[in-house]
Amino acid sequence: MTETSKQDRVLIFDTTLRDGEQSPGATMSHNEKLEIAAMLDEMGVDIIEAGFPIASEGDFEAVSEIAKNSKNSVICGLARASLRDIDRCMEAVRHAARPRIHTFIGTSPLHRDITALSMDEMADKIHETVTHARNLTDNVQWSPMDAIRTEHDYLCRVVEIAIKAGATTINIPDTVGYTTPRESADIIRMLLERVPGADEIVFATHCHNDLGMATANALAAVEAGARQIECTINGLGERAGNTALEEVVMALKVRNDVMPFSTGIDTTKIMNISRRVSQVSGFAVQPNKAIVGKNAFAHESGIHQDGMLKNKETFEIMRPQDVGLSGTSLPLGKHSGRAALRAKLDELGYTLGDNQLKDLFVSFKELADRKKEVLDDDIVALMQATGADSQNEVIKIKHLRVICGSEAPQTADIILEINGVESHCTVEGDGPVDATFKAIKTLYPTQARLQLYQVQAVTEGTDAQATVMVRMEEDGRISTGQSSHTDTVFASAKAYVNALNRLIVRRGKTAPNADVREIKYTDAS
């Protein structure tokens, strides 16, 4: 790494699998840890702190397996200021192409009291343990836990000892989320100015979010000279959590004009790993969470929606695609205007004239006053109520006969009218609905992916009318279809065709002849 790149590059150290897992109830299984580690490795995380090897046999095995499987990232394990801890850590990470030992000790007066060590005794212990770690690997990180509440003179002293003992990275943790941005920056500057050899190593920052300033504190430290940020996916961590990876990475990307630093993170993978970490940890992401919350790219205000439809930059400082989303969401509610409703109708595959839109908008506003959010299904229902839903039917079902049961293969015999031309086929499937959907797709081939299939009984009894809702996605375009019938399979077919019709409209074309395939009748018996 050149001197210039050292100054410009910020290393991302992810501790989701270590500090993040310390969140009460966030324990991950062995396979889940391996899966998350692989995702972190793929997205370009520089250092993965894979666990605390001496904590348990399971932690050791996970760190060891991650070390064996890593392709790009440095794999790091945590160890207390104990020779036994450090040896166990090295044993776990030794299979990594680039292993790292991270050892720590609490240096503030509070923590010195707990260990019953004097300043001199602790200094000797730091020298002994860091030296031991350096004899095992040339990649050693040292942390003075509770650094922010450690006396400045003593902090400078122990950091110098760690550097002389061979530490290549010095992490300055705000263990209890106590600091502020100015103080965070001042401490890094002080260490760079006062500690001999400080310009030869990498300073890292590890910030907790107890006062809600973890990201601000981390960025302030970077501006002062730190070149490694310790963080977690979704800000997962003890108490109020840690600096969130997605926040610091996107802040550096969006505000490169005032913070001219770069990371190696592939930001388009952020949303995918955020959702997966949420699933495996059991910690749901709050809707208004920066970057990855479901409302981060959602606009309900009529003024905001109108601005977004004209120029997305008016109310978004980054593109949804930058973090792996397909696009902006304009959820409809009582604050939404006519422009947002038209945009939603277009998204669902409806084309309405001005007068039709005017009439529908009145019904929409009445509904919005009764509901917190008007969903796609609500819009479909409004369209069906006005009779406007039937104007864009490129594909129509003319005949459907389904064979199902325990003995015969499940088969759908169907005739579709596509642009006025009838086509027929018989297809087997894994159940009557699967056979029906496959038959429709045979006559009208499409790359659209079925995202949701939902059945709900409208009335009680064996003759209940079922309402089926289908949601499909094609190249980022979402389309929904809905239908009700006492025959659930027929309602399913109708909902599927309705969704296809809306996709056709959204593609801005009708079904070309090349998309229609004539299948000769085959006897299913």
C-alpha positions in Angstrom: 0.0 0.0 0.0 1.5 3.3 -1.0 1.7 6.3 1.4 -1.0 8.1 -0.6 -3.4 5.1 -0.5 -2.7 4.7 3.3 -4.0 8.2 3.8 -7.0 7.8 1.6 -8.1 4.2 2.4 -10.2 3.4 5.5 -10.2 -0.2 6.5 -13.5 -1.8 7.5 -13.2 -4.1 10.5 -16.5 -6.0 11.0 -17.3 -7.5 14.4 -20.8 -8.7 13.8 -19.8 -12.2 14.6 -18.1 -11.2 17.9 -19.4 -8.0 19.4 -22.7 -8.2 17.5 -23.4 -11.7 18.8 -23.0 -10.3 22.3 -26.4 -8.7 22.0 -28.7 -10.5 24.4 -30.5 -13.2 22.3 -28.5 -12.7 19.1 -26.6 -16.0 19.3 -26.0 -17.4 15.8 -25.6 -21.1 14.9 -22.3 -22.4 13.5 -23.6 -22.6 9.9 -25.2 -19.1 10.2 -21.8 -17.7 11.3 -20.1 -19.3 8.3 -22.8 -17.9 6.0 -22.5 -14.3 7.3 -18.7 -14.5 7.2 -18.8 -15.6 3.6 -21.1 -12.6 2.8 -18.8 -10.2 4.6 -15.8 -11.6 2.7 -17.6 -11.3 -0.6 -18.7 -7.7 0.0 -15.1 -6.6 0.6 -14.7 -6.3 4.4 -11.0 -5.9 5.2 -11.0 -7.6 8.6 -13.6 -10.0 10.0 -13.5 -10.4 13.7 -14.9 -13.9 13.7 -15.2 -14.6 17.4 -13.7 -15.0 20.8 -12.0 -18.5 20.5 -11.4 -19.2 24.2 -15.0 -18.3 25.1 -16.4 -21.8 24.1 -15.6 -24.8 21.9 -18.3 -23.6 19.5 -16.7 -20.2 19.1 -13.3 -21.8 18.5 -14.7 -24.1 15.8 -16.5 -21.3 14.1 -13.5 -19.0 14.0 -11.3 -21.9 12.8 -13.7 -22.8 10.0 -14.1 -19.2 8.9 -10.3 -18.9 8.8 -10.1 -21.9 6.5 -12.8 -20.7 4.1 -11.9 -17.0 3.9 -10.8 -15.8 0.4 -10.0 -12.1 0.8 -10.5 -10.8 4.4 -8.1 -10.8 7.3 -9.6 -13.2 9.9 -9.2 -12.0 13.4 -9.9 -13.5 16.8 -10.3 -11.8 20.2 -8.1 -12.6 23.2 -7.8 -11.1 26.7 -4.4 -10.1 28.0 -3.6 -13.7 28.8 -1.0 -16.0 27.2 -3.5 -18.8 27.2 -6.1 -16.7 25.5 -3.6 -15.5 22.9 -2.4 -19.1 22.1 -6.0 -20.3 21.7 -6.8 -17.4 19.4 -3.8 -18.1 17.2 -4.7 -21.8 17.0 -8.2 -20.8 15.7 -7.0 -18.2 13.1 -3.8 -19.9 11.9 -5.4 -21.4 8.8 -6.4 -18.0 7.4 -4.3 -16.6 4.6 -4.0 -13.5 6.7 -4.6 -14.2 10.4 -4.8 -11.5 13.1 -4.7 -11.6 16.9 -6.7 -8.9 18.7 -5.8 -8.6 22.4 -7.1 -6.2 24.9 -7.2 -5.0 28.5 -9.2 -2.4 30.4 -7.0 0.6 31.1 -9.4 3.1 32.7 -9.3 3.6 36.6 -12.6 1.6 36.8 -11.1 -1.3 34.9 -7.8 -1.2 36.7 -9.7 -1.5 40.0 -11.4 -4.6 38.7 -8.2 -6.3 37.8 -6.4 -5.0 40.9 -3.4 -4.0 38.9 -1.4 -0.9 39.4 -0.5 1.3 36.4 3.0 -0.2 36.3 1.8 -3.8 36.7 -0.7 -3.3 33.9 2.0 -1.7 31.7 4.2 -4.8 32.2 1.3 -7.1 31.4 0.6 -5.2 28.1 4.2 -5.5 27.1 4.3 -9.2 27.9 1.0 -10.2 26.1 1.5 -8.0 23.0 5.1 -9.3 22.6 3.8 -12.9 22.9 1.1 -12.2 20.3 3.7 -10.7 17.9 5.9 -13.7 18.2 3.0 -15.8 16.9 1.9 -13.5 14.0 3.0 -10.2 12.5 -0.6 -8.9 12.5 -1.4 -7.9 16.0 -4.1 -5.5 17.2 -4.2 -4.1 20.7 -7.1 -2.3 22.4 -7.1 -0.3 25.7 -10.7 -1.1 26.7 -12.5 2.0 28.0 -9.9 4.2 26.4 -12.1 7.3 26.4 -12.2 7.3 30.2 -8.5 6.5 30.6 -6.2 9.3 31.8 -4.6 10.8 28.7 -1.0 10.5 30.0 -1.5 6.9 30.9 -3.3 6.2 27.6 -0.3 7.6 25.7 2.1 5.5 27.8 0.4 2.2 27.2 -0.2 2.8 23.5 3.6 3.5 23.2 4.3 0.2 25.0 2.0 -1.7 22.7 3.6 -0.2 19.6 7.1 -1.0 20.8 6.0 -4.6 21.7 4.9 -5.1 18.0 1.2 -4.1 17.7 0.5 -3.0 14.1 -3.0 -1.7 14.8 -4.0 0.3 17.9 -7.8 0.4 18.5 -9.2 3.2 20.7 -12.6 1.9 21.9 -15.4 4.0 23.3 -16.5 0.9 25.2 -19.6 2.5 26.8 -20.6 5.0 24.1 -19.5 7.9 26.3 -17.6 10.2 23.9 -18.7 13.0 21.5 -17.3 13.7 18.0 -15.0 16.4 19.1 -13.4 14.4 21.9 -13.2 11.3 19.6 -11.2 13.3 17.1 -9.0 15.0 19.8 -7.9 11.7 21.3 -6.7 10.4 18.0 -4.9 13.6 17.2 -3.3 13.6 20.7 -2.0 10.0 20.2 -0.6 10.8 16.8 1.2 13.9 18.2 2.5 12.5 21.5 3.2 8.8 21.0 6.5 7.8 19.3 5.9 5.5 16.4 2.3 6.4 16.1 2.7 7.4 12.5 3.9 3.8 11.7 0.8 2.0 12.7 -2.9 2.1 12.0 -5.3 3.7 14.5 -8.7 2.2 14.7 -12.0 3.4 16.3 -14.6 1.3 18.0 -17.7 3.2 19.0 -20.8 2.1 20.9 -24.1 3.9 20.4 -25.3 4.5 24.0 -25.8 8.2 23.3 -26.7 7.7 19.7 -23.4 9.1 18.3 -21.5 6.0 17.3 -21.3 6.8 13.6 -20.5 10.5 14.2 -17.8 9.6 16.6 -16.3 7.1 14.2 -16.2 9.5 11.3 -14.7 12.2 13.5 -11.9 9.8 14.5 -11.3 9.1 10.8 -11.0 12.8 10.0 -8.5 13.1 12.8 -6.3 10.3 11.4 -7.8 6.9 12.3 -7.8 4.6 9.3 -9.8 1.6 10.6 -13.4 1.6 11.6 -14.8 -1.2 13.8 -18.5 -1.8 13.1 -21.3 -4.3 12.7 -24.1 -5.0 10.3 -27.2 -3.1 11.4 -25.3 -1.6 14.3 -25.8 -4.9 16.1 -24.0 -5.1 19.5 -24.2 -4.8 23.3 -26.8 -2.5 24.8 -27.6 0.2 22.2 -25.2 -1.4 19.6 -22.2 -0.3 17.6 -21.2 1.9 14.7 -23.2 0.5 11.8 -21.2 -0.6 8.8 -23.8 0.6 6.4 -23.9 4.1 7.9 -20.1 4.8 7.9 -19.6 3.2 4.5 -22.4 5.2 2.8 -21.4 8.4 4.7 -17.9 8.1 3.2 -19.3 7.5 -0.2 -22.0 10.2 -0.2 -19.8 12.9 1.5 -16.6 12.2 -0.3 -16.3 16.0 -0.9 -15.6 16.7 2.7 -14.3 13.3 3.7 -12.1 12.2 0.8 -11.6 8.6 2.0 -12.5 5.3 0.3 -13.3 1.7 1.4 -13.3 -1.5 -0.5 -16.9 -2.3 0.3 -19.3 -3.4 -2.5 -22.3 -1.3 -1.3 -24.8 -3.1 -3.5 -24.5 -6.1 -1.2 -25.5 -4.0 1.9 -29.2 -4.6 1.9 -28.9 -8.4 1.3 -26.5 -8.9 4.3 -28.5 -6.5 6.5 -31.7 -8.6 5.9 -29.8 -11.9 6.5 -28.2 -10.7 9.7 -31.6 -9.5 10.9 -33.0 -13.0 10.2 -30.3 -15.1 11.9 -29.9 -12.7 14.9 -33.6 -12.3 15.5 -33.1 -8.5 15.7 -35.5 -6.7 13.4 -34.3 -3.6 11.7 -36.3 -0.6 12.9 -38.3 1.0 10.0 -36.6 4.4 10.3 -33.1 2.9 10.5 -30.6 4.8 8.3 -29.7 3.1 5.0 -31.4 -0.3 5.7 -34.7 0.5 7.4 -37.8 -0.1 5.2 -38.6 3.7 5.3 -35.1 4.8 4.3 -36.1 5.2 0.7 -39.8 5.7 1.2 -41.7 8.9 0.7 -45.4 9.5 1.7 -45.7 13.3 1.8 -47.4 14.5 -1.4 -44.8 17.3 -1.8 -42.0 14.8 -1.4 -43.6 12.3 -3.8 -44.2 14.9 -6.4 -40.5 16.0 -6.1 -39.3 12.4 -6.3 -41.3 11.8 -9.5 -39.7 14.8 -11.1 -36.2 14.4 -9.9 -35.1 11.8 -7.3 -32.2 13.9 -6.1 -34.6 16.4 -4.6 -35.2 14.2 -1.6 -32.7 11.3 -1.8 -28.9 11.8 -1.2 -28.1 8.3 -2.5 -29.7 5.8 -4.9 -31.5 2.8 -3.6 -29.6 0.8 -6.1 -26.4 1.8 -4.4 -27.3 -0.4 -1.4 -28.9 -3.2 -3.4 -32.5 -2.1 -3.6 -34.4 -2.1 -6.9 -35.8 1.4 -6.4 -37.5 4.0 -4.3 -40.8 3.3 -2.5 -43.7 5.8 -2.6 -46.1 4.4 0.0 -49.5 5.8 -0.4 -51.4 7.4 2.5 -53.5 10.4 3.3 -50.7 12.8 2.5 -50.2 11.4 -1.0 -51.2 13.4 -4.0 -52.6 12.7 -7.4 -49.1 12.4 -9.0 -48.1 9.6 -6.6 -51.4 7.7 -7.2 -50.8 7.9 -11.0 -47.3 6.6 -10.5 -48.5 3.7 -8.4 -51.2 2.8 -10.9 -48.5 2.8 -13.6 -46.3 0.6 -11.5 -49.2 -1.9 -11.1 -49.9 -1.9 -14.8 -52.9 0.4 -15.0 -53.3 3.2 -17.5 -56.1 5.7 -16.7 -57.4 8.8 -18.3 -57.6 12.1 -16.4 -61.3 11.8 -15.6 -60.9 8.2 -14.5 -58.0 9.2 -12.3 -60.0 12.1 -10.8 -62.8 9.7 -9.8 -60.4 7.1 -8.4 -58.5 9.7 -6.4 -61.7 10.6 -4.5 -62.2 7.0 -3.5 -58.5 6.7 -2.7 -58.6 9.7 -0.3 -61.6 8.3 1.4 -59.8 5.0 2.0 -56.6 6.7 3.0 -58.4 8.6 5.8 -59.4 5.2 7.2 -56.1 3.4 6.8 -52.5 4.3 7.9 -51.1 3.0 4.6 -52.9 2.2 1.3 -51.3 -1.0 0.0 -51.1 -2.3 -3.6 -54.0 -4.7 -2.9 -56.1 -1.8 -1.8 -55.5 -0.1 -5.2 -56.3 -3.3 -7.0 -59.6 -3.5 -5.1 -60.4 0.1 -5.9 -59.8 -0.5 -9.6 -62.0 -3.6 -9.6 -64.7 -1.6 -7.9 -64.6 1.1 -10.6 -64.5 -1.5 -13.4 -61.3 0.0 -14.8 -59.4 -3.3 -14.1 -60.5 -5.0 -17.3 -59.2 -2.5 -19.8 -55.7 -3.9 -20.2 -56.3 -7.6 -20.7 -53.8 -8.9 -23.3 -54.1 -12.4 -21.9 -57.5 -14.0 -21.1 -58.4 -17.4 -19.8 -60.9 -19.2 -22.1 -60.8 -22.7 -20.6 -59.2 -24.4 -17.6 -59.6 -28.0 -16.5 -57.4 -29.4 -13.7 -56.8 -33.0 -12.6 -55.5 -33.6 -9.1 -55.5 -36.2 -6.5 -53.2 -38.9 -4.9 -53.0 -41.2 -7.9 -53.0 -39.3 -11.1 -50.4 -36.7 -12.0 -51.5 -33.2 -11.3 -52.3 -31.7 -14.7 -53.6 -28.4 -16.0 -55.4 -28.2 -19.4 -55.7 -24.6 -20.4 -56.7 -22.4 -23.4 -55.5 -18.8 -23.3 -56.5 -16.0 -25.6 -53.4 -13.8 -26.2 -53.9 -10.7 -28.3 -57.1 -12.4 -29.8 -55.3 -15.6 -30.7 -56.2 -18.8 -28.8 -53.4 -21.2 -27.7 -53.7 -24.5 -25.9 -51.5 -26.8 -23.8 -51.6 -29.5 -21.1 -48.9 -29.4 -18.5 -48.1 -31.5 -15.4 -47.0 -29.9 -12.1 -46.4 -30.4 -8.4 -50.0 -29.8 -7.4 -52.9 -28.2 -9.3 -51.8 -24.6 -8.8 -48.2 -25.3 -9.9 -49.5 -27.1 -13.0 -51.7 -24.2 -13.8 -49.0 -21.6 -13.4 -46.6 -23.7 -15.5 -49.2 -24.1 -18.2 -49.8 -20.3 -18.4 -46.0 -19.7 -18.5 -45.7 -22.3 -21.3 -48.1 -20.4 -23.5 -46.8 -17.0 -22.5 -43.1 -17.4 -21.6 -41.7 -14.8 -19.2 -38.7 -14.3 -16.9 -41.0 -12.8 -14.3 -40.5 -14.3 -10.8 -43.3 -15.2 -8.5 -42.7 -13.3 -5.3 -45.9 -14.0 -3.4 -48.9 -16.4 -3.6 -51.5 -15.8 -1.0 -55.0 -17.4 -0.5 -57.6 -16.0 1.8 -61.2 -17.3 2.4 -63.7 -14.5 2.1 -66.6 -16.4 3.6 -67.0 -19.5 5.8 -67.9 -23.0 4.8 -66.8 -25.5 2.1 -68.3 -23.3 -0.6 -66.3 -20.3 0.6 -65.2 -17.8 -2.0 -61.4 -17.5 -2.0 -59.4 -14.4 -2.8 -56.0 -15.1 -4.3 -53.3 -12.5 -4.5 -50.2 -12.9 -6.7 -47.1 -10.7 -6.8 -44.6 -10.9 -9.6 -41.2 -9.2 -10.3 -39.5 -8.6 -13.6 -36.4 -6.5 -14.0 -37.2 -4.5 -10.9 -40.9 -4.0 -11.9 -43.4 -5.3 -9.4 -46.9 -6.3 -10.5 -49.8 -7.7 -8.4 -52.9 -9.6 -9.5 -56.0 -10.5 -7.5 -59.1 -12.6 -8.1 -61.9 -14.1 -6.2 -63.8 -17.3 -6.9 -65.3 -20.4 -5.2 -62.8 -22.4 -7.2 -59.4 -21.6 -5.6 -57.4 -22.9 -8.6 -59.4 -20.8 -11.1 -59.0 -17.8 -8.8 -55.2 -18.5 -8.7 -55.0 -18.7 -12.5 -57.0 -15.5 -12.9 -54.8 -13.6 -10.3 -51.6 -14.9 -12.1 -52.9 -13.7 -15.5 -54.0 -10.3 -14.1 -50.4 -9.9 -12.8 -49.0 -10.8 -16.2 -51.3 -8.3 -17.9 -50.0 -5.5 -15.7 -46.4 -6.5 -16.4 -47.1 -6.4 -20.1 -48.5 -2.8 -19.8 -45.5 -1.8 -17.7 -43.1 -3.1 -20.3 -44.8 -0.6 -22.7 -45.7 -3.3 -25.2 -48.3 -6.0 -25.8 -47.4 -9.6 -26.2 -45.6 -10.0 -29.6 -46.3 -13.1 -31.7 -42.9 -14.5 -30.7 -44.1 -14.6 -27.1 -47.0 -16.8 -28.0 -46.4 -20.5 -28.4 -48.9 -22.9 -29.9 -48.8 -26.3 -28.0 -50.6 -29.2 -29.6 -53.1 -31.0 -27.4 -51.7 -34.0 -25.5 -53.8 -36.5 -23.7 -53.0 -36.4 -20.0 -54.4 -40.0 -19.4 
